[in-house]
Amino acid sequence: MERLLRTIVLEHKNKRIQLSEIERTLKERGINLFADQSRQHKFIETVDTFIARGILEPLKGARPLQQYRGLPDRYTIHRDVIADAGAPLSPEYRNELFSLSPPISIDYYVTHGDEYLRDRNYILRINDLILRREECEVLTINERSYELFGDEKAIAMPDEASVKGALILKKLRLTLEDIRAKQVFEPFFWIEKDFSNLQRKTERTVLIVENKDTFWTLQQAVTDGVLAGVHLVIYGEGKAILKKFEYIETVGGVPDDRYRYFGDIDWEGISIYNRLRARYPEYDIRPATGLYTYILQKAGFAGARPLRRPQRAGNLFPFLDFFDEETGDAIRQIVTAERYLPQEVLNATDLSRFGDGRLTSAL
């Protein structure tokens, strides 16, 4: 946006320009500011920067435009300033930069004056927060992000945001603690049966299920007592469990509990398990071997379907370490042939046959 606006301003035939003229030129080039909020935000930010640099000087009596957050509607163009856009900061802005409070680091912006002028409004907000840090409550990352950058994704998901807040913080060498922000764990959905009541008096089994339908089937079986010995069923939601699993502490889970994972038999399902185990080694999460073995016996290689979309081949270990040689070979044969067995092979009718606990004991 900055490069495009600079070109539009340079090519403008008059010494004065109106925002409506810039907007019209952008539309001619296929950019409708009012159809894209993030572009509109970037446009406003860029015009603000041009004003700070002296590229655009608001005319006296210029009318503030509500749709552009109060930006004046008419400007004088200073083309000579555009040519010197990479020049060092003026004494006024340099003094302002040097007055920022620790722990803000100014090293990067001292040598990148253009970027300071572009990010200046955000940096001053951050500085104001630092000055009153002791009286500020700790907010979640998204809450603080919205407060500082006007975009709740600026810190946690900068690539999806209108401003890369995380990059600005990095250039200032600031941590989440410095800006009084905290990481919160995304909760997972779970069903328990006597999990809290046992209070570690006996071994508790936690079953993590990759897909939604199978989660509902298994949680019903646990609630009905069909899967006796399983005390907590977690909906893993595919790859989401890799971040969500930290929420286990909130529901009372501890490393001493018995953790079992059940997902699809394909490269992706096995990868999720391997990454989950590697990320949380203290929980000793293992495959629910009994459930995997059952769907293999029920469907076999003949029942394995071709993958719906290509998957990246990965490591079969440590996943296969927990299976006997015959079962491990059957799993390897399916995934290396670019086929898969969904966990939905196991259904409520199957589970009703295991009321004697045989399936649970094999988990």
C-alpha angles and dihedrals in degrees: 000000000000094000092046094049091047089055092047092050093047093049094047109116097217134060090237129056137185126217088236089060091051090047091051092049090050090051090052087056092052100264117123107187094196093054094057120046094192091054091047089052090049091048092054091046092050094049088049088053092049089052091050091049092048094243090120121033116194112236119240109263093021112158119240112237115221094203088060096046094260100313112158114256099223134047146178112234118226103197093177090063091053089059090054095044092122093053122118120276119279115254090257095056093037091056089047091052092049091051094062114120128249137285082043110101115214096186095104098044094045088069096035103056095162091056092048091055090047094049096032099109092052093045092052090051090051090049091051089053091050091052092055095032097125093058095045122100118232109259131192116264093256093047093051090043092057091046094052104032105020089240123090092209098050095102106027098036107016094163089064095043134088090238130031097235094166090059092050090052090049092052089050089046092233127152130210088257090056091057093041094246129139136204112237125200118242107237123237125216115250144170121208136195113195090329095131094037094058091061092192094301088125136016111286122206122215118194118200113200123196102206133052101231093049090047091058092046094050096043089053090050090051092047091049092049094246091122097044112186096037108107104173130030117195126197101226096190094210115275091358090082089071089074100024097056091083086073088074090090090058092058092046101262117152133188091254091066119098111254125196128179126207122186142140120302099243138095093274096049092048091046091054090053094047093049092046092052092046093049095049105030093157090068096057093217112194134186116267089245095182093057094045092048091050096054090046091053092045099047107014125183090307090061094049112107127214112264114271090221134008116278128199112252112237143167118310091202142118083018094066093045089081096056131077116253096261095050092043091053091050091053092046091051092054099047097042089052088059091247132122145204113211118218087238086083082086110071140172093269090057093049093052088065093062102062090126091071098248093128093047094051089053095054 
